[in-house]
Every structure is written in C-alpha cells, then in structure tokens.
C-alpha cells in the first residue's frame, strides 16, 4: 500500500495510488492497466466506490454522488483538477481527457469503466451484472447511466474499427514522425517499452489521428498519455517535446519542468508538494513566490482563502454565524477570525449568497 522512492533528494515512503485514464475518441486504461475502446455518446459511470463519478462527453458535465458539479479547484497541465479529503483526484480538460486517481484503500471496491481495481486486468471487463465479457461494447453499455434516454446515443460501431483508416493513413500515422515515435526502439520512450508495451497506445493514436484528420494536438495528447503512464510506472521518458512539436505554453509567472511535481502548490494547499502521493510528471510550475490559483500563478499575497467550504478573495472581510459572532478577514491565503457582536440596539440577520453571511441592523 506504499511506494518508497527518492523525491527531491530524500528517501521516503508514500501512500500508493492508482490511476484510470480516459482519452481520445475514447480509450480507457483501467486502474489495473486493461485497455478498452468505446465510442458511445450516452452518460456512463466511469467509476463507483463510496462516490460515483459520471462523465457525459456530449454535454461536458460531471456528476459526483448524484449531483452535477463543476470540477475546478485548481488547474494544471491537464486542465481542471478536483480533489477530495478521502484521496480521490480527478483531472479533466473539459474535452477528451480524464484522469482519476484513487488511493490503495479502494482496492477491490470499485466498479465501472475503470474496472474493479484488484490488480488483475484480465477481469476488468465486468458488467454491472457481475459477468466478465470480452466485448468492449457489451462491457461499456452495461455501465450506461440508468434513465439516460438521450436520442441517438446508442453505439453504432465497435472498437478501433470505427475509425475506418485507409492503408495510406495507417502507414503515414504509424511512422516515427507521428505515432511510431512511441515504439521506436531508439526513441525517447524506449526505456518504458519493457514495462509498458507501446503497441496498443500506437493503435489508439493512429485511430484518433484518422478520425481527426492528422490534427497535431491529437497526436500530442496521445504521446502525452503514454508518457504519463510511463511516469506512473516510475519511468521517466527522455525529452520528447521539441520546437514545433507539442510545446507546452505555460501561463505567466511559471516555467515548464519535464519532471515537475504531481501535486503543484496552490493557494488552497501551499504545501501540497510535500509527501505528494503522485509520481513526478511534466508540468508547468509556478515561479518562486507564486502559487496556483484558478489556473494562473499569482503572488502569495494575492491568494484568496478556502475556509469552511467556501472561497474568499484576498482582503475580503465577512461576518459569520447566525448571531454574527465572528468577524473574519482573508489575508495571504489564511482566514483570521475574531469575536464580534452586534451593537446594543442592533439585531443579527443571516442571508445565503450562497455563503451564510450575517448582518447587524438597527432594531425598531
């Protein structure tokens, strides 16, 4: 349940994590490493445990525990990132890339398109009814959200055959200037081949390029997925980004690191890099003195405050509690509160905006 390794020059042991990745048109790598291809357009349960996470690719919405949510708490290289106090982390680029990470305490307790997380990939295609099947389509359709009757969302084709690549397209997209770079024995990913055979990732990459007409961001995403999978297995690929190929435009006040932290420091959690359970991964890292806030790097002094389930702007002062008993001010990312009371001839009044705020007003 733990991984012991050297990070930032120090040997330490960290709670082990496992990741399920969904990308492209789309392809699924389960928590146990099985690969599936499924082109449905309904709403499907990606994973269920103590919470359920549902993605609707057509409507770009997500549901956690039955409630529709917007995912952003922080923003990183892979888009918006949601994390919970019980170890669930979800990265979503609001388009075609989802990554769900859970701690090993959830072993043998998940189900859905990300599999059952029992370290046996051969039984991951288990339907909602408990039957292990060989068909990606039968497996995935069993995890269609109950009550989803959206017109036209039934599966029209199966697996990689949906792309309809021509021989010329296949030859072009499998060369070393495209998807073939993944399996090049002298290329930047060669060190990962023994632990993570690249063949299925190349096939998925070629499929997506055929569907997308060779659009380069699709290629970049496919290469990035394999690179990320290698890093999750403790293997750092050689530098594969170069001018004109998949360069990362980092936001202002940040810089690119090929081996950046998997837990960037944010205004909400400035110390997230310490005891980070995730492996190092390429990312945009805020410059010294800056922290991530809403996807941009801001000076520490400009950080807002996450307090009692709500976010307050830097410098904001609010009166809280039903009796207006606390006066709290956000400064440098921390909320400082002091006792407060309404005047002798004043009464308290609460409003929900949606934060519960209190106001003192003159009694008449």
DRENRO-34450 format. One line per 2 residues: number of its first residue (from 1); their letters; for each residue x, y, z of C-alpha. Coordinates in pm, 1 decimal, always signed. Last residue first. Example, Ala and Ser with C-alpha at 12.3 -4.5 7.8 and 13.67 -1.06 7.14 Angstrom:
2
2> SA> +1367.0:-106.0:+714.0; +1230.0:-450.0:+780.0 .
END
This chain:
364
364> XX> -3702.9:+4935.4:+1552.3; -3385.2:+4728.2:+1578.4 .
362> XX> -3087.4:+4860.4:+1381.2; -2916.6:+4606.8:+1158.1 .
360> XX> -2628.8:+4366.0:+1202.6; -2551.8:+4141.6:+905.3 .
358> XX> -2454.3:+3774.2:+888.6; -2330.8:+3574.3:+592.9 .
356> XX> -2413.0:+3213.5:+501.6; -2234.9:+3162.2:+171.4 .
354> XX> -2477.1:+3103.4:-116.4; -2547.2:+3415.4:-117.9 .
352> XX> -2737.7:+3297.8:+193.8; -2854.8:+3572.9:+429.4 .
350> XX> -2848.4:+3594.8:+807.7; -2978.7:+3882.2:+1024.5 .
348> XX> -2847.0:+3993.5:+1360.8; -3015.0:+4260.7:+1573.0 .
346> XX> -2888.9:+4604.3:+1671.7; -2964.2:+4837.2:+1962.3 .
344> XX> -2678.5:+4724.1:+2187.7; -2445.7:+4666.4:+1894.7 .
342> XX> -2397.3:+4336.7:+1713.1; -2122.2:+4106.9:+1826.4 .
340> XX> -1782.3:+4003.4:+1701.2; -1507.7:+3772.1:+1819.3 .
338> XX> -1203.9:+3742.2:+1595.4; -1122.5:+3543.8:+1281.3 .
336> XX> -815.4:+3521.7:+1061.2; -853.3:+3337.1:+729.6 .
334> XX> -530.9:+3241.5:+556.6; -424.5:+3274.5:+191.9 .
332> XX> -212.1:+3583.6:+249.9; -506.8:+3767.9:+407.8 .
330> XX> -875.1:+3679.7:+434.7; -1060.7:+3854.9:+716.7 .
328> XX> -1312.2:+3704.7:+958.4; -1553.8:+3870.8:+1201.9 .
326> XX> -1724.0:+3609.0:+1414.1; -2034.6:+3608.9:+1635.7 .
324> XX> -2284.0:+3747.8:+1385.8; -2551.1:+3552.7:+1577.8 .
322> XX> -2621.3:+3311.4:+1291.9; -2252.7:+3267.2:+1221.5 .
320> XX> -2022.1:+3481.4:+1005.2; -1930.3:+3845.2:+940.4 .
318> XX> -1711.6:+3882.9:+633.1; -1388.7:+4062.9:+540.4 .
316> XX> -1226.6:+4026.6:+195.4; -859.6:+4123.0:+164.4 .
314> XX> -776.4:+3829.1:-62.3; -1098.7:+3689.9:-204.5 .
312> XX> -1298.2:+3428.4:-16.0; -1357.6:+3062.5:-107.8 .
310> XX> -1612.9:+2847.2:+73.0; -1616.0:+2504.6:+241.9 .
308> XX> -1529.3:+2622.5:+590.3; -1248.3:+2845.2:+461.8 .
306> XX> -1057.4:+2840.9:+133.7; -878.7:+3175.0:+133.4 .
304> XX> -766.8:+3401.2:-150.5; -411.0:+3430.5:-269.1 .
302> XX> -282.1:+3772.0:-374.2; -3.5:+3782.6:-112.2 .
300> XX> +135.4:+3452.8:-243.0; +186.7:+3614.5:-581.5 .
298> XX> -34.0:+3460.1:-852.7; +20.9:+3172.9:-1093.4 .
296> XX> -283.9:+3105.0:-1309.0; -517.4:+2805.0:-1331.1 .
294> XX> -768.2:+2919.2:-1068.9; -495.6:+2999.5:-817.5 .
292> XX> -156.8:+2833.7:-849.3; +111.8:+2981.0:-623.3 .
290> XX> +391.1:+3234.3:-677.1; +696.2:+3324.7:-466.1 .
288> XX> +932.1:+3107.8:-671.3; +799.0:+3054.4:-1022.1 .
286> XX> +490.1:+2842.8:-1071.3; +547.1:+2501.4:-1227.1 .
284> XX> +407.2:+2395.5:-1564.1; +406.6:+2019.3:-1576.8 .
282> XX> +592.0:+1706.0:-1668.4; +531.5:+1436.0:-1413.0 .
280> XX> +672.7:+1331.2:-1077.1; +483.0:+1043.1:-921.5 .
278> XX> +168.5:+1103.9:-713.8; +140.6:+1055.7:-335.8 .
276> XX> +285.2:+1403.0:-261.1; +451.0:+1389.5:+82.6 .
274> XX> +536.2:+1760.3:+48.3; +431.1:+1910.9:-286.0 .
272> XX> +90.5:+2006.7:-142.5; +242.3:+2260.3:+99.2 .
270> XX> +67.0:+2570.2:-42.1; -273.7:+2396.7:-29.7 .
268> XX> -563.8:+2630.3:-116.6; -335.1:+2889.0:-276.4 .
266> XX> -179.9:+2608.7:-475.1; +147.0:+2417.6:-473.5 .
264> XX> +160.7:+2162.0:-754.5; +93.9:+1795.2:-669.4 .
262> XX> +233.9:+1573.7:-947.0; +562.5:+1761.2:-918.1 .
260> XX> +761.5:+1859.2:-1223.8; +992.1:+1624.3:-1405.4 .
258> XX> +996.2:+1776.9:-1755.2; +962.8:+2120.9:-1597.6 .
256> XX> +799.9:+2414.3:-1778.4; +801.3:+2762.7:-1624.8 .
254> XX> +554.7:+2985.9:-1443.1; +488.1:+3357.8:-1387.5 .
252> XX> +258.4:+3378.5:-1691.5; +93.9:+3057.6:-1809.4 .
250> XX> +294.6:+2774.3:-1966.9; +265.3:+2712.4:-2339.5 .
248> XX> +377.8:+2348.3:-2365.7; +544.4:+2255.7:-2693.9 .
246> XX> +383.9:+1961.3:-2868.9; +611.0:+1951.7:-3170.9 .
244> XX> +719.5:+2280.2:-3334.5; +1015.8:+2327.7:-3105.4 .
242> XX> +1074.9:+1997.8:-2923.3; +886.3:+1773.1:-2685.1 .
240> XX> +1029.3:+1423.3:-2649.7; +1267.2:+1462.1:-2356.1 .
238> XX> +1363.9:+1114.5:-2242.6; +1097.4:+911.7:-2070.1 .
236> XX> +1092.4:+896.3:-1686.9; +998.2:+552.5:-1557.1 .
234> XX> +829.7:+505.0:-1218.4; +524.7:+322.6:-1351.8 .
232> XX> +317.5:+640.9:-1319.0; +587.8:+810.9:-1523.8 .
230> XX> +538.9:+559.9:-1804.7; +161.8:+615.8:-1799.3 .
228> XX> +221.4:+991.7:-1823.7; +447.3:+948.4:-2126.1 .
226> XX> +187.4:+724.0:-2289.4; -83.0:+986.7:-2230.0 .
224> XX> +142.7:+1269.5:-2350.2; +212.4:+1094.9:-2678.0 .
222> XX> -161.9:+1052.0:-2739.4; -234.8:+1413.2:-2639.7 .
220> XX> +35.3:+1544.1:-2870.7; -100.4:+1340.3:-3161.8 .
218> XX> -449.2:+1483.8:-3105.9; -298.8:+1834.2:-3081.0 .
216> XX> -145.7:+1769.1:-3427.3; -469.8:+1725.6:-3623.8 .
214> XX> -397.2:+1430.2:-3855.9; -750.5:+1411.0:-3998.4 .
212> XX> -917.9:+1382.1:-3659.4; -1070.3:+1034.7:-3706.1 .
210> XX> -752.0:+902.2:-3866.0; -541.3:+1074.2:-3599.5 .
208> XX> -751.7:+913.7:-3325.3; -712.6:+564.3:-3469.6 .
206> XX> -338.9:+605.4:-3519.0; -300.1:+707.3:-3152.7 .
204> XX> -512.3:+415.8:-3032.1; -301.9:+169.7:-3234.3 .
202> XX> +20.0:+328.9:-3103.0; -109.3:+300.3:-2745.4 .
200> XX> -192.6:-67.8:-2802.7; +160.4:-134.9:-2928.0 .
198> XX> +351.9:+57.2:-2659.6; +442.7:-231.5:-2428.8 .
196> XX> +457.2:-86.1:-2073.3; +731.1:-227.3:-1851.2 .
194> XX> +969.6:-338.9:-2123.5; +880.5:-48.6:-2350.9 .
192> XX> +945.5:+228.4:-2096.7; +1312.0:+286.3:-2167.4 .
190> XX> +1235.3:+314.8:-2538.7; +1012.2:+621.4:-2491.8 .
188> XX> +1258.1:+882.5:-2623.5; +1338.4:+686.3:-2939.1 .
186> XX> +1595.7:+414.5:-3002.8; +1349.7:+124.5:-3014.3 .
184> XX> +1086.1:+347.6:-3179.1; +757.2:+226.2:-3033.6 .
182> XX> +613.7:+562.4:-2920.6; +773.9:+753.1:-3208.8 .
180> XX> +550.6:+547.1:-3437.3; +254.7:+770.6:-3351.4 .
178> XX> +377.8:+1053.6:-3575.7; +721.7:+1138.6:-3715.3 .
176> XX> +828.9:+781.0:-3644.8; +578.3:+638.2:-3892.6 .
174> XX> +246.0:+486.2:-3782.2; +41.7:+789.5:-3891.1 .
172> XX> +159.9:+772.4:-4251.3; +125.5:+396.3:-4297.5 .
170> XX> -220.4:+393.3:-4139.4; -334.4:+688.6:-4346.8 .
168> XX> -216.7:+524.8:-4670.2; -386.4:+195.6:-4583.3 .
166> XX> -712.0:+381.4:-4519.8; -837.5:+421.8:-4164.6 .
164> XX> -1204.5:+340.0:-4095.5; -1202.2:+486.0:-3745.0 .
162> XX> -1482.1:+272.4:-3600.3; -1277.6:-46.0:-3643.0 .
160> XX> -1079.7:+53.9:-3331.7; -1362.4:-62.9:-3108.1 .
158> XX> -1716.5:-130.2:-3225.2; -1968.2:+61.6:-3432.9 .
156> XX> -2300.6:+245.5:-3394.3; -2324.6:+254.7:-3014.6 .
154> XX> -2653.0:+401.2:-2889.7; -2658.9:+771.3:-2807.1 .
152> XX> -2904.8:+874.3:-3076.3; -3176.0:+1013.0:-2851.1 .
150> XX> -3084.8:+1070.3:-2481.7; -3266.9:+806.7:-2277.4 .
148> XX> -3034.6:+810.7:-1975.6; -3256.3:+659.9:-1704.6 .
146> XX> -2986.3:+439.4:-1557.8; -2640.7:+559.4:-1650.6 .
144> XX> -2476.1:+331.9:-1907.5; -2244.1:+94.1:-1728.1 .
142> XX> -2375.6:-216.2:-1907.3; -2301.7:-39.7:-2236.2 .
140> XX> -1931.1:-37.7:-2150.8; -1898.0:-413.8:-2106.7 .
138> XX> -2110.1:-505.7:-2407.8; -1914.4:-257.8:-2621.9 .
136> XX> -1568.2:-363.1:-2504.3; -1656.7:-726.2:-2580.1 .
134> XX> -1470.4:-996.9:-2387.9; -1716.4:-1033.4:-2100.1 .
132> XX> -1687.1:-1086.5:-1722.0; -2037.9:-1103.1:-1572.1 .
130> XX> -2112.0:-913.1:-1249.2; -2449.3:-763.5:-1353.0 .
128> XX> -2292.0:-419.0:-1390.5; -2057.2:-577.9:-1639.0 .
126> XX> -1702.4:-692.0:-1568.1; -1445.2:-605.4:-1832.0 .
124> XX> -1175.3:-571.7:-1565.6; -1126.8:-947.2:-1528.3 .
122> XX> -794.8:-980.1:-1715.6; -655.5:-664.0:-1554.7 .
120> XX> -594.2:-840.9:-1220.9; -459.2:-589.7:-966.3 .
118> XX> -799.1:-582.2:-787.2; -908.7:-237.4:-904.8 .
116> XX> -1260.2:-334.2:-1024.9; -1257.2:-163.7:-1363.6 .
114> XX> -1227.2:+196.4:-1479.8; -1548.3:+160.4:-1686.4 .
112> XX> -1749.8:+88.1:-1372.2; -1659.0:-81.2:-1043.9 .
110> XX> -1450.3:-2.3:-737.7; -1403.3:-174.6:-400.7 .
108> XX> -1132.6:-435.5:-460.1; -862.2:-176.9:-378.2 .
106> XX> -1009.4:+149.4:-250.9; -755.5:+185.1:+32.2 .
104> XX> -497.8:+181.3:-247.0; -552.9:+552.8:-303.8 .
102> XX> -751.6:+681.5:-603.9; -653.9:+871.0:-918.3 .
100> XX> -896.0:+957.0:-1199.7; -762.7:+1102.8:-1525.4 .
98> XX> -995.4:+1242.5:-1789.4; -903.4:+1368.4:-2136.7 .
96> XX> -1138.8:+1445.1:-2424.0; -1296.2:+1788.1:-2379.8 .
94> XX> -1340.6:+1959.6:-2044.6; -965.7:+1904.6:-1972.6 .
92> XX> -1045.5:+1683.3:-1674.6; -824.1:+1580.7:-1382.6 .
90> XX> -992.8:+1393.5:-1096.8; -832.5:+1319.6:-760.3 .
88> XX> -991.7:+1096.6:-495.8; -797.6:+1078.8:-167.8 .
86> XX> -1066.4:+1096.3:+101.7; -1034.6:+1473.7:+152.6 .
84> XX> -1132.2:+1535.4:-208.3; -950.5:+1659.9:-517.2 .
82> XX> -1076.3:+1822.6:-835.6; -835.1:+1925.0:-1109.8 .
80> XX> -918.1:+2134.8:-1415.1; -696.6:+2105.2:-1720.6 .
78> XX> -419.9:+1852.9:-1783.2; -133.3:+2095.6:-1727.8 .
76> XX> -281.3:+2216.5:-1403.6; -585.8:+2397.2:-1273.3 .
74> XX> -707.7:+2403.9:-917.1; -1046.2:+2353.4:-754.6 .
72> XX> -1235.3:+2321.0:-1076.3; -1467.9:+2028.7:-1133.6 .
70> XX> -1808.7:+2180.2:-1199.9; -2065.4:+1959.9:-1038.2 .
68> XX> -2390.4:+1778.7:-1113.3; -2508.7:+1596.1:-802.3 .
66> XX> -2564.5:+1219.1:-789.4; -2262.3:+1138.3:-576.3 .
64> XX> -2032.5:+1322.2:-819.0; -2173.2:+1411.7:-1161.2 .
62> XX> -1980.4:+1558.5:-1449.9; -2081.1:+1776.0:-1743.3 .
60> XX> -1934.0:+1821.0:-2091.3; -2276.1:+1768.4:-2257.3 .
58> XX> -2157.2:+1518.2:-2518.0; -1885.6:+1352.3:-2313.4 .
56> XX> -2115.7:+1287.4:-2019.0; -1888.7:+1186.0:-1733.9 .
54> XX> -2004.6:+1015.8:-1417.0; -1813.9:+980.0:-1090.2 .
52> XX> -1973.0:+772.6:-815.7; -1877.2:+800.4:-451.8 .
50> XX> -1813.3:+528.8:-194.5; -1690.9:+336.6:-496.6 .
48> XX> -1813.9:+387.6:-849.9; -1608.5:+456.0:-1158.4 .
46> XX> -1652.0:+580.2:-1513.4; -2029.5:+554.3:-1493.8 .
44> XX> -2160.8:+630.7:-1840.8; -2366.8:+909.7:-1996.8 .
42> XX> -2451.0:+847.4:-2362.8; -2212.5:+906.3:-2654.8 .
40> XX> -2066.4:+558.1:-2706.2; -1731.4:+517.9:-2880.6 .
38> XX> -1559.0:+252.2:-2669.9; -1201.2:+130.7:-2677.5 .
36> XX> -1066.3:-67.1:-2382.2; -720.7:-112.5:-2229.3 .
34> XX> -650.2:-304.0:-1906.4; -398.2:-140.6:-1669.9 .
32> XX> -538.8:-234.8:-1328.4; -690.9:+108.1:-1261.1 .
30> XX> -833.6:+92.4:-1613.0; -683.0:+238.5:-1929.9 .
28> XX> -975.4:+364.9:-2138.7; -982.2:+488.8:-2496.5 .
26> XX> -1219.0:+748.0:-2635.4; -1228.3:+901.4:-2904.2 .
24> XX> -919.8:+1035.1:-2733.5; -859.6:+994.1:-2362.8 .
22> XX> -962.5:+810.8:-2047.1; -706.6:+731.9:-1777.0 .
20> XX> -751.0:+531.3:-1456.9; -486.1:+593.1:-1192.2 .
18> XX> -358.8:+401.2:-891.2; -210.0:+546.8:-573.9 .
16> XX> +40.4:+426.1:-314.7; +70.6:+611.8:+15.1 .
14> XX> +423.1:+749.6:+30.3; +751.5:+621.5:+169.4 .
12> XX> +1060.1:+843.8:+178.0; +1414.5:+882.3:+53.4 .
10> XX> +1510.8:+1247.5:+4.4; +1682.5:+1414.6:-292.4 .
8> XX> +1369.7:+1588.6:-418.4; +1196.4:+1254.0:-425.9 .
6> XX> +1366.8:+919.4:-368.9; +1136.7:+617.7:-352.2 .
4> XX> +919.3:+404.5:-126.3; +570.0:+330.2:-256.6 .
2> XX> +301.7:+230.3:-7.7; +0.0:+0.0:+0.0 .
END
